[in-house]
Amino acid sequence: MHIKTRSSGIFDRWISDVNQICGPFSAKPLDMEFSGNIHKMGGSTLEMSRVTICGAQLSRGLNEIRRCVSPEFFCIFQMQGKSRVEQAGNGSILLPGDIVLVDSALPFSFSYQGESQQISLILPRPIVERTLNLSGIELGVRIPRHSHIASIANHLIADAAFYDNLDAEESSAIIDSLIMLLKPSILRSIGQHSPNERIFLQAVAFIHENIGDPELSPKRIASATGASVRSLYRSFAVRSMTVSDYIKTQRLEMCAEYIKASKSKLNLTEAGYRFGFASPSAFSTAFKQHFGITPSSYCQQCVG
């Protein structure tokens, strides 16, 4: 759907479409004529959309972050025009061919003074954090179009956009390839992070390395990372998360990926224990609360 107007009703309908496709966002029109267009691409297994915007600011603040069920990463490919992105104290002007990574668990914004077209690809948080591990992620900083990495990544995503029948394995391969391709450009030394960020990154790494331990707790994580429990809680709170909820979400997301990859060739009780759930009932209850279906039903869907 394409919209070009100053009418608040149509503008509201446009941001509603954005929320439906990309998750919670807020937006405001700038002092110029607004136009907006968004549609999904890549089929059902690759969460990708093409967005055309003019005369608006699109942002995700703390209110929107709190409404996120599973805050992921967005990899943004600037296709036409230009835009400005801000996150984590960084600001960049994106020109055609530039790429930027943003974390939807932290506040960020995009401004579009003139007509701008982007492709937005959702990168699942468990895959990004597992691939990048301890190293910090440079957010809101453009990967310039003239770099070899940006050139190859743009070709990869442009080719993927033409297919609407990719299966789960093909989509996972594209995402894995893209993350590994961008890795040298989006990492920075952990020493460059603030103390709060270092605690968070070290805690996340420790959680991932010990996700199968049912005794994993904030106290143990704080001790292993050399932080106080209070500092640990604070490093997660600024991202609108609790330590316990993060552990639980990671266990469930990893378990779902494990079930999907196994193609039903596993014992679901064993899968729950593998990722730190103390009992089959605790695993089944948590899984249904998070995904809306039981582990066995999810397994059947993956097979289907």
C-alpha angles and dihedrals in degrees: 000000000000122000128187115173147090092239110127091213094058092041088054090050090052094052088047088058090050090051092050094051104032105023131250115352136154124213142184130194118244125223095282140064111301127221128173140179132170134170137163122252138184098046126264100312100052111059101215134138139183114228127191116187137168128178101009144100117223118196146165116214134173093283091055092043091055089055093054113109092196114006107213136180123267120214106200122201114195106218105169137004120001139281139183122235127193128188138142092003092307126114128189138177109224119212127185109298095022120124131202135183121217130183112225090204089070128056116268140156142201123206123201115192095166131022110300132180124201140170112222119200122189114223113198111243096227091055094046095047093043092050097044095038116173098355118100123248120233105226128196093011117121125237099220119241093232093063118101090234093056091047094053093042091051091052090049095051094041090055092046091052091064094062122077097173103061113145125223095266093050092048092049090050091053092049093046091048092048094050092049090046094052095040098098091051100047102044127091132180114279087231089070093063126094116254089258092053093045091054091050095048093046091047092050091051092049091048092052092048092050101032092125094059110100089200093061106133141163091255093054092045092050091050093049094050096042094243131124117252089243092054090047092053090047094052089057096039093061086060091051092250138113122221093239094049091049092052091047094048093048091050092051096044092048091046091051090051089048092051091047093050094047094058091219094306094126145074108256093211089054090049091055092051091046091063098043106269110147096215141009091248093052090050094048094047094048092045093052092047091052102039102023094238136072121263091250092052090048090051090052091050091052091052091047 
